[in-house]
Amino acid sequence: MANITVKGMSCEHCRMSVTKALSALPGVSNVKVDLLTGKASFDETSPVDPAVVKKAIEKIGFEVVG
């Protein structure tokens, strides 16, 4: 399971946006996003480039910090 920290989420809509963005990436499944901690986790069904994950999150207005 891969884990990242997303900065800038403040509401349920934010959490859903991050979930949707990650779920749309090839090789990503079982996405879980915790609004309170800013942690997002997901399973990789095939290798996923961290740069692709970061770009997908930044595209919707958030920042990956870890």
N, C-alpha and C positions, 0 to 999 in steps of 0.2 A: 504494500500500500504506500503510495506517495503522499507526502504532506507538504503544504505550503501555507504561508501566512499572508493574508490579504488585508491591506490597509485601506480604510476609507468606507467600509460598510457601516451603515447606521440604522438600517431598517430591514423588514422582511423582504421588501422589493429588491434591495441590494443583494440579500442572500440568494434570492431566486435568480437574479441576473447572473451571479457568479456560478451558481449551479448549472444554469442553462448553457453558459459559455463553455464551461469545462466539459459538460456532457456532450457537446457538439463536436469535440475533438476526436479524431480517429484514435483508437486504442485506449480511450478512457471510458470507464464504467463505474457504477456504484459510487457516485459523487455524494459526499456529505460536507456541508458547510455549516460551521457553528458561528452564528452572528456575534455572540458575546466574546468569544476568544479570537475571532478572525481567522480561525484555522479551517483549512479546506483539505480534505483527503479524498483520494480516489484510487481505484484499482487500475492497473495497466494491463490490458489484454494483449498489447504489443508495446514495444518501447516507445515512449513519448519524450520528445525533445523538450527539456525545461524552457528553452527559449520560445517555443511554440506556446507553451502554457502561459508564460509571462506576457507574450504579445496578445493572447486572447483576453487576458484579464485587463491589461492596459487599454485595449480597444474599447472596453465598456466603461472606462473611467476609474479604475481602481489600480492599486499598486501592489506588486508582489514584493514582500520584504523578507521572506524566508521560506 
